[in-house]
């Protein structure tokens, strides 16, 4: 499991003076950060495709015997 970034760039001003405000934002899948440069809150998704290991899960449809 990966850790949350300490200071991701601000999406508004691209500043690096950011801090984790809350590990759980409006949803469990986001974290809330605060930018000290432009004094704006922003959220960051916790899940990133690079963190995924293995194939993406898929649904397997089962068919009754004798069909298909």
MODELLER restraints for C-alpha pairs under 7 A, 6 or more apart:
rsr = mdl.restraints
at = mdl.atoms
rsr.add(forms.Gaussian(group=physical.xy_distance, feature=features.Distance(at['CA:6:A'], at['CA:19:A']), mean=6.54, stdev=0.5))
rsr.add(forms.Gaussian(group=physical.xy_distance, feature=features.Distance(at['CA:6:A'], at['CA:20:A']), mean=6.69, stdev=0.5))
rsr.add(forms.Gaussian(group=physical.xy_distance, feature=features.Distance(at['CA:7:A'], at['CA:16:A']), mean=6.27, stdev=0.5))
rsr.add(forms.Gaussian(group=physical.xy_distance, feature=features.Distance(at['CA:7:A'], at['CA:17:A']), mean=6.78, stdev=0.5))
rsr.add(forms.Gaussian(group=physical.xy_distance, feature=features.Distance(at['CA:7:A'], at['CA:18:A']), mean=4.95, stdev=0.5))
rsr.add(forms.Gaussian(group=physical.xy_distance, feature=features.Distance(at['CA:7:A'], at['CA:19:A']), mean=5.53, stdev=0.5))
rsr.add(forms.Gaussian(group=physical.xy_distance, feature=features.Distance(at['CA:8:A'], at['CA:16:A']), mean=6.52, stdev=0.5))
rsr.add(forms.Gaussian(group=physical.xy_distance, feature=features.Distance(at['CA:8:A'], at['CA:18:A']), mean=6.60, stdev=0.5))
rsr.add(forms.Gaussian(group=physical.xy_distance, feature=features.Distance(at['CA:9:A'], at['CA:15:A']), mean=5.53, stdev=0.5))
rsr.add(forms.Gaussian(group=physical.xy_distance, feature=features.Distance(at['CA:9:A'], at['CA:16:A']), mean=4.88, stdev=0.5))
rsr.add(forms.Gaussian(group=physical.xy_distance, feature=features.Distance(at['CA:10:A'], at['CA:16:A']), mean=6.55, stdev=0.5))
rsr.add(forms.Gaussian(group=physical.xy_distance, feature=features.Distance(at['CA:10:A'], at['CA:18:A']), mean=6.93, stdev=0.5))
rsr.add(forms.Gaussian(group=physical.xy_distance, feature=features.Distance(at['CA:10:A'], at['CA:35:A']), mean=6.24, stdev=0.5))
rsr.add(forms.Gaussian(group=physical.xy_distance, feature=features.Distance(at['CA:13:A'], at['CA:38:A']), mean=6.61, stdev=0.5))
rsr.add(forms.Gaussian(group=physical.xy_distance, feature=features.Distance(at['CA:15:A'], at['CA:37:A']), mean=6.17, stdev=0.5))
rsr.add(forms.Gaussian(group=physical.xy_distance, feature=features.Distance(at['CA:17:A'], at['CA:35:A']), mean=6.01, stdev=0.5))
rsr.add(forms.Gaussian(group=physical.xy_distance, feature=features.Distance(at['CA:17:A'], at['CA:36:A']), mean=5.47, stdev=0.5))
rsr.add(forms.Gaussian(group=physical.xy_distance, feature=features.Distance(at['CA:17:A'], at['CA:37:A']), mean=6.11, stdev=0.5))
rsr.add(forms.Gaussian(group=physical.xy_distance, feature=features.Distance(at['CA:18:A'], at['CA:33:A']), mean=6.66, stdev=0.5))
rsr.add(forms.Gaussian(group=physical.xy_distance, feature=features.Distance(at['CA:18:A'], at['CA:34:A']), mean=5.51, stdev=0.5))
rsr.add(forms.Gaussian(group=physical.xy_distance, feature=features.Distance(at['CA:18:A'], at['CA:35:A']), mean=4.35, stdev=0.5))
rsr.add(forms.Gaussian(group=physical.xy_distance, feature=features.Distance(at['CA:18:A'], at['CA:36:A']), mean=5.78, stdev=0.5))
rsr.add(forms.Gaussian(group=physical.xy_distance, feature=features.Distance(at['CA:19:A'], at['CA:33:A']), mean=5.55, stdev=0.5))
rsr.add(forms.Gaussian(group=physical.xy_distance, feature=features.Distance(at['CA:19:A'], at['CA:34:A']), mean=5.41, stdev=0.5))
rsr.add(forms.Gaussian(group=physical.xy_distance, feature=features.Distance(at['CA:19:A'], at['CA:35:A']), mean=6.65, stdev=0.5))
rsr.add(forms.Gaussian(group=physical.xy_distance, feature=features.Distance(at['CA:20:A'], at['CA:32:A']), mean=6.31, stdev=0.5))
rsr.add(forms.Gaussian(group=physical.xy_distance, feature=features.Distance(at['CA:20:A'], at['CA:33:A']), mean=4.50, stdev=0.5))
rsr.add(forms.Gaussian(group=physical.xy_distance, feature=features.Distance(at['CA:20:A'], at['CA:34:A']), mean=6.46, stdev=0.5))
rsr.add(forms.Gaussian(group=physical.xy_distance, feature=features.Distance(at['CA:21:A'], at['CA:32:A']), mean=5.33, stdev=0.5))
rsr.add(forms.Gaussian(group=physical.xy_distance, feature=features.Distance(at['CA:21:A'], at['CA:33:A']), mean=4.69, stdev=0.5))
rsr.add(forms.Gaussian(group=physical.xy_distance, feature=features.Distance(at['CA:21:A'], at['CA:34:A']), mean=5.88, stdev=0.5))
rsr.add(forms.Gaussian(group=physical.xy_distance, feature=features.Distance(at['CA:22:A'], at['CA:31:A']), mean=5.99, stdev=0.5))
rsr.add(forms.Gaussian(group=physical.xy_distance, feature=features.Distance(at['CA:22:A'], at['CA:32:A']), mean=4.98, stdev=0.5))
rsr.add(forms.Gaussian(group=physical.xy_distance, feature=features.Distance(at['CA:22:A'], at['CA:33:A']), mean=6.74, stdev=0.5))
rsr.add(forms.Gaussian(group=physical.xy_distance, feature=features.Distance(at['CA:23:A'], at['CA:31:A']), mean=4.71, stdev=0.5))
rsr.add(forms.Gaussian(group=physical.xy_distance, feature=features.Distance(at['CA:23:A'], at['CA:32:A']), mean=6.30, stdev=0.5))
rsr.add(forms.Gaussian(group=physical.xy_distance, feature=features.Distance(at['CA:24:A'], at['CA:30:A']), mean=6.07, stdev=0.5))
rsr.add(forms.Gaussian(group=physical.xy_distance, feature=features.Distance(at['CA:24:A'], at['CA:31:A']), mean=4.93, stdev=0.5))
rsr.add(forms.Gaussian(group=physical.xy_distance, feature=features.Distance(at['CA:24:A'], at['CA:32:A']), mean=6.66, stdev=0.5))
rsr.add(forms.Gaussian(group=physical.xy_distance, feature=features.Distance(at['CA:25:A'], at['CA:31:A']), mean=4.77, stdev=0.5))
rsr.add(forms.Gaussian(group=physical.xy_distance, feature=features.Distance(at['CA:25:A'], at['CA:32:A']), mean=4.99, stdev=0.5))
rsr.add(forms.Gaussian(group=physical.xy_distance, feature=features.Distance(at['CA:25:A'], at['CA:43:A']), mean=6.92, stdev=0.5))
rsr.add(forms.Gaussian(group=physical.xy_distance, feature=features.Distance(at['CA:29:A'], at['CA:45:A']), mean=5.94, stdev=0.5))
rsr.add(forms.Gaussian(group=physical.xy_distance, feature=features.Distance(at['CA:29:A'], at['CA:46:A']), mean=5.57, stdev=0.5))
rsr.add(forms.Gaussian(group=physical.xy_distance, feature=features.Distance(at['CA:30:A'], at['CA:43:A']), mean=6.09, stdev=0.5))
rsr.add(forms.Gaussian(group=physical.xy_distance, feature=features.Distance(at['CA:30:A'], at['CA:44:A']), mean=5.34, stdev=0.5))
rsr.add(forms.Gaussian(group=physical.xy_distance, feature=features.Distance(at['CA:30:A'], at['CA:45:A']), mean=4.40, stdev=0.5))
rsr.add(forms.Gaussian(group=physical.xy_distance, feature=features.Distance(at['CA:30:A'], at['CA:46:A']), mean=5.33, stdev=0.5))
rsr.add(forms.Gaussian(group=physical.xy_distance, feature=features.Distance(at['CA:31:A'], at['CA:43:A']), mean=5.46, stdev=0.5))
rsr.add(forms.Gaussian(group=physical.xy_distance, feature=features.Distance(at['CA:31:A'], at['CA:44:A']), mean=5.32, stdev=0.5))
rsr.add(forms.Gaussian(group=physical.xy_distance, feature=features.Distance(at['CA:31:A'], at['CA:45:A']), mean=6.51, stdev=0.5))
rsr.add(forms.Gaussian(group=physical.xy_distance, feature=features.Distance(at['CA:31:A'], at['CA:46:A']), mean=6.65, stdev=0.5))
rsr.add(forms.Gaussian(group=physical.xy_distance, feature=features.Distance(at['CA:32:A'], at['CA:41:A']), mean=7.00, stdev=0.5))
rsr.add(forms.Gaussian(group=physical.xy_distance, feature=features.Distance(at['CA:32:A'], at['CA:42:A']), mean=5.85, stdev=0.5))
rsr.add(forms.Gaussian(group=physical.xy_distance, feature=features.Distance(at['CA:32:A'], at['CA:43:A']), mean=4.49, stdev=0.5))
rsr.add(forms.Gaussian(group=physical.xy_distance, feature=features.Distance(at['CA:32:A'], at['CA:44:A']), mean=6.53, stdev=0.5))
rsr.add(forms.Gaussian(group=physical.xy_distance, feature=features.Distance(at['CA:33:A'], at['CA:41:A']), mean=5.73, stdev=0.5))
rsr.add(forms.Gaussian(group=physical.xy_distance, feature=features.Distance(at['CA:33:A'], at['CA:42:A']), mean=5.35, stdev=0.5))
rsr.add(forms.Gaussian(group=physical.xy_distance, feature=features.Distance(at['CA:33:A'], at['CA:43:A']), mean=5.94, stdev=0.5))
rsr.add(forms.Gaussian(group=physical.xy_distance, feature=features.Distance(at['CA:34:A'], at['CA:40:A']), mean=5.91, stdev=0.5))
rsr.add(forms.Gaussian(group=physical.xy_distance, feature=features.Distance(at['CA:34:A'], at['CA:41:A']), mean=4.50, stdev=0.5))
rsr.add(forms.Gaussian(group=physical.xy_distance, feature=features.Distance(at['CA:34:A'], at['CA:42:A']), mean=6.34, stdev=0.5))
rsr.add(forms.Gaussian(group=physical.xy_distance, feature=features.Distance(at['CA:35:A'], at['CA:41:A']), mean=6.24, stdev=0.5))
